[in-house]
């Protein structure tokens, strides 16, 4: 390891947390080298977000609130910690995909500050699904099940961003987050991160949601994120910051839905 390696790692971690969360992290380098390490560290940012959301849900349960309020809080924390940018990206991407317009016009629609009907409906069902899963897990398995689900889902969601940064995925615009991270992560490195996260999710599921369910949750999340990513690349010509947010939020929701099926009989 050279003397520059720790500095590069630190720059990458700052990039990951500075772009994917609102935590007080100063991004000192905004170049492709930092973006590469940052996207490789994206699952770490997801872990912090997931644990924070689980902590609030657990606190409310400890204070005697019902599972529904804890589930709402667990869903709300990630929105706060990301300044709702991923949710905004999901809504904008839904509007762009649903517009039926050519790529340039669809991208213009996505840049607008308002949210159209496609975006509203997509947000509504995504958030309802997340709340419903956490409620189910808190009711059937207690706080530990909800905590593991939050951690696994948000790590999986950010792992989908690591895969979305591989060389085969171009940027739709010459500026913005999409252009900054597009093609920065080598294919093999992205695959190794995905395999590592799948293995860790299986370990995290031991004693709670179950090893197979932890593994399947990440696999389901990555498949869902990849399907949306490919659709967006075909539709818009590449990725944008909004697409990144949509991919992350879709992957999180998919992971939770898989865990909901896995919780039957807990």
C-alpha positions as CSV (number, residue, x, y, z in Angstrom):
1,X,0.0,0.0,0.0
2,X,1.4,3.4,-1.0
3,X,1.1,6.5,1.2
4,X,-1.5,7.8,-1.2
5,X,-3.9,4.8,-0.7
6,X,-5.3,5.9,2.7
7,X,-5.9,9.4,1.4
8,X,-7.7,8.1,-1.7
9,X,-9.8,5.8,0.5
10,X,-10.7,8.8,2.7
11,X,-11.6,10.9,-0.3
12,X,-13.8,8.1,-1.6
13,X,-15.6,7.7,1.7
14,X,-16.2,11.4,1.9
15,X,-17.5,11.3,-1.7
16,X,-19.9,8.5,-0.8
17,X,-21.3,10.1,2.3
18,X,-21.2,13.6,0.9
19,X,-23.2,12.7,-2.2
20,X,-25.5,10.0,-0.8
21,X,-26.3,11.4,2.6
22,X,-26.7,14.8,4.3
23,X,-24.2,13.8,7.1
24,X,-21.7,16.6,7.7
25,X,-19.0,15.3,5.4
26,X,-17.0,17.7,3.3
27,X,-16.3,16.4,-0.2
28,X,-12.7,17.6,-0.9
29,X,-12.3,15.9,-4.3
30,X,-14.9,15.8,-7.1
31,X,-13.0,13.8,-9.7
32,X,-13.4,10.4,-11.2
33,X,-10.8,8.8,-9.0
34,X,-12.7,9.9,-5.9
35,X,-16.0,8.9,-7.5
36,X,-14.6,5.4,-8.2
37,X,-13.8,4.8,-4.6
38,X,-16.9,6.6,-3.5
39,X,-19.2,4.3,-5.4
40,X,-17.3,1.3,-4.2
41,X,-18.0,2.6,-0.6
42,X,-21.6,3.3,-1.4
43,X,-22.9,0.3,0.6
44,X,-21.2,1.6,3.7
45,X,-23.2,4.8,3.4
46,X,-26.3,2.6,3.0
47,X,-25.4,0.7,6.2
48,X,-25.2,3.9,8.2
49,X,-28.6,5.1,6.9
50,X,-30.2,1.7,7.6
51,X,-28.8,1.5,11.1
52,X,-30.0,5.1,11.9
53,X,-33.5,4.3,10.7
54,X,-33.5,1.1,12.7
55,X,-32.3,2.9,15.8
56,X,-35.3,5.3,15.7
57,X,-37.7,2.5,15.1
58,X,-36.3,0.6,18.0
59,X,-36.4,3.6,20.3
60,X,-40.1,4.2,19.6
61,X,-40.9,0.5,20.3
62,X,-39.0,0.8,23.5
63,X,-41.0,3.8,24.5
64,X,-44.2,1.8,24.0
65,X,-45.5,3.1,20.7
66,X,-47.1,0.7,18.3
67,X,-45.4,-1.1,15.4
68,X,-47.1,1.2,12.8
69,X,-45.5,4.4,14.1
70,X,-42.2,2.7,14.4
71,X,-42.5,1.5,10.8
72,X,-43.3,5.1,9.7
73,X,-40.3,6.4,11.5
74,X,-38.0,3.7,10.1
75,X,-39.1,4.7,6.6
76,X,-38.9,8.5,7.3
77,X,-35.3,8.5,8.6
78,X,-33.7,7.6,5.2
79,X,-35.6,10.3,3.5
80,X,-34.2,12.8,6.1
81,X,-30.7,11.5,5.8
82,X,-30.7,11.8,2.0
83,X,-32.6,15.1,1.9
84,X,-35.3,13.0,0.1
85,X,-33.1,13.1,-3.0
86,X,-33.5,9.5,-3.8
87,X,-37.3,9.8,-3.5
88,X,-37.2,12.8,-5.6
89,X,-35.1,10.9,-8.2
90,X,-37.7,8.1,-8.1
91,X,-40.5,10.5,-8.8
92,X,-38.7,12.4,-11.5
93,X,-37.7,9.2,-13.2
94,X,-41.2,7.9,-13.1
95,X,-42.4,11.1,-14.7
96,X,-39.7,10.9,-17.4
97,X,-40.5,7.2,-18.2
98,X,-44.2,7.8,-18.2
99,X,-44.2,10.9,-20.3
100,X,-43.8,9.1,-23.6
101,X,-41.7,11.9,-24.9
102,X,-38.4,11.6,-26.8
103,X,-35.2,11.3,-24.6
104,X,-34.3,15.0,-24.6
105,X,-37.8,16.1,-23.7
106,X,-38.1,13.4,-21.0
107,X,-34.8,14.6,-19.5
108,X,-36.2,18.1,-19.4
109,X,-39.3,16.9,-17.6
110,X,-37.1,15.2,-15.1
111,X,-35.2,18.4,-14.3
112,X,-38.3,20.4,-13.5
113,X,-39.0,21.1,-9.8
114,X,-42.6,19.9,-9.9
115,X,-43.7,16.3,-9.6
116,X,-46.3,14.9,-12.1
117,X,-48.9,12.2,-11.6
118,X,-46.6,9.3,-12.4
119,X,-44.1,10.5,-9.8
120,X,-46.8,11.0,-7.1
121,X,-48.3,7.6,-7.6
122,X,-44.9,5.9,-7.7
123,X,-43.8,7.6,-4.5
124,X,-47.1,6.8,-2.8
125,X,-46.9,3.0,-3.5
126,X,-43.1,2.8,-2.8
127,X,-43.4,4.4,0.6
128,X,-46.6,2.5,1.5
129,X,-44.8,-0.8,0.6
130,X,-41.8,0.1,2.8
131,X,-44.0,1.1,5.8
132,X,-46.1,-2.1,5.3
133,X,-43.0,-4.3,5.4
134,X,-41.5,-2.7,8.5
135,X,-44.9,-2.9,10.3
136,X,-45.1,-6.6,9.4
137,X,-41.6,-7.3,10.6
138,X,-42.0,-5.4,13.8
139,X,-45.3,-7.1,14.6
140,X,-44.2,-10.6,13.7
141,X,-40.5,-10.7,14.7
142,X,-39.8,-7.6,16.9
143,X,-37.3,-4.9,16.6
144,X,-34.4,-7.2,15.6
145,X,-36.1,-8.3,12.4
146,X,-36.9,-4.7,11.4
147,X,-33.4,-3.6,12.2
148,X,-31.8,-6.3,10.0
149,X,-34.3,-5.5,7.2
150,X,-33.4,-1.8,7.3
151,X,-29.7,-2.5,7.2
152,X,-29.9,-5.1,4.5
153,X,-32.3,-3.1,2.3
154,X,-30.3,0.1,2.4
155,X,-27.0,-1.6,1.9
156,X,-28.5,-3.4,-1.1
157,X,-29.9,-0.1,-2.4
158,X,-26.5,1.5,-2.5
159,X,-24.9,-1.6,-3.9
160,X,-27.2,-1.2,-6.9
161,X,-25.5,2.2,-7.3
162,X,-22.1,0.5,-7.3
163,X,-23.2,-1.7,-10.2
164,X,-24.8,1.3,-12.0
165,X,-21.4,2.9,-12.1
166,X,-19.7,0.2,-14.2
167,X,-18.2,1.1,-17.6
168,X,-21.1,-0.4,-19.6
169,X,-23.5,2.3,-18.3
170,X,-23.1,5.8,-20.0
171,X,-24.2,9.2,-18.7
172,X,-27.3,10.8,-20.2
173,X,-26.0,14.3,-19.7
174,X,-22.5,15.8,-19.7
175,X,-22.9,17.2,-16.2
176,X,-24.3,16.3,-12.8
177,X,-23.8,13.3,-10.6
178,X,-24.6,10.8,-13.4
179,X,-21.7,12.1,-15.5
180,X,-19.4,12.2,-12.4
181,X,-19.8,8.5,-11.6
182,X,-20.7,6.9,-14.9
183,X,-18.2,4.3,-15.9
184,X,-15.9,4.9,-12.9
185,X,-16.2,1.4,-11.2
186,X,-14.5,-1.5,-13.0
187,X,-16.8,-4.4,-13.8
188,X,-14.9,-6.9,-11.7
189,X,-14.7,-4.5,-8.7
190,X,-18.5,-3.9,-8.9
191,X,-19.1,-7.7,-9.0
192,X,-16.9,-8.3,-6.0
193,X,-18.7,-5.7,-3.9
194,X,-22.0,-7.3,-4.9
195,X,-20.9,-10.7,-3.9
196,X,-19.5,-9.4,-0.6
197,X,-22.7,-7.7,0.2
198,X,-24.8,-10.8,-0.6
199,X,-22.6,-12.9,1.7
200,X,-22.8,-10.3,4.5
201,X,-26.6,-10.1,4.1
202,X,-26.8,-13.8,4.5
203,X,-24.8,-13.6,7.7
204,X,-26.9,-10.7,9.0
205,X,-30.0,-12.7,8.4
206,X,-28.8,-15.5,10.7
207,X,-31.0,-15.8,13.7
208,X,-33.6,-13.2,12.5
209,X,-34.9,-13.1,8.9
210,X,-32.9,-16.2,7.9
211,X,-29.8,-16.6,5.8
212,X,-31.6,-17.5,2.6
213,X,-34.0,-14.5,3.0
214,X,-31.1,-12.1,3.6
215,X,-29.3,-13.4,0.4
216,X,-32.5,-13.3,-1.7
217,X,-33.3,-9.8,-0.5
218,X,-30.1,-8.5,-1.9
219,X,-30.3,-10.5,-5.1
220,X,-33.9,-9.3,-5.6
221,X,-32.8,-5.7,-4.9
222,X,-30.0,-5.9,-7.4
223,X,-32.2,-7.5,-10.1
224,X,-34.9,-4.8,-9.6
225,X,-32.3,-2.0,-9.7
226,X,-30.7,-3.5,-12.8
227,X,-34.0,-3.8,-14.7
228,X,-34.8,-0.2,-14.0
229,X,-31.3,0.9,-14.9
230,X,-31.5,-0.9,-18.3
231,X,-34.9,0.6,-19.0
232,X,-33.6,4.1,-18.2
233,X,-30.4,3.7,-20.4
234,X,-32.6,2.6,-23.3
235,X,-35.1,5.4,-22.7
236,X,-32.8,8.3,-21.8
237,X,-29.5,7.2,-23.4
238,X,-27.8,6.9,-20.0
239,X,-28.0,7.6,-16.3
240,X,-28.5,10.8,-14.4
241,X,-28.6,11.7,-10.7
242,X,-32.4,11.2,-10.8
243,X,-31.9,7.7,-12.3
244,X,-29.4,6.9,-9.5
245,X,-31.9,7.9,-6.9
246,X,-34.6,5.9,-8.6
247,X,-32.4,2.8,-8.8
248,X,-31.5,3.0,-5.1
249,X,-35.1,3.5,-3.9
250,X,-36.3,0.7,-6.2
251,X,-33.7,-1.7,-4.9
252,X,-34.5,-0.8,-1.3
253,X,-38.2,-1.4,-1.8
254,X,-37.6,-4.7,-3.7
255,X,-35.3,-6.0,-0.9
256,X,-38.0,-5.2,1.7
257,X,-40.7,-6.9,-0.3
258,X,-38.6,-10.0,-0.5
259,X,-38.0,-9.9,3.3
260,X,-41.8,-9.5,3.8
261,X,-42.3,-12.8,2.1
262,X,-39.5,-14.4,4.1
263,X,-41.1,-13.3,7.4
264,X,-44.1,-15.5,7.0
265,X,-44.1,-18.0,9.8
266,X,-41.5,-16.0,11.9
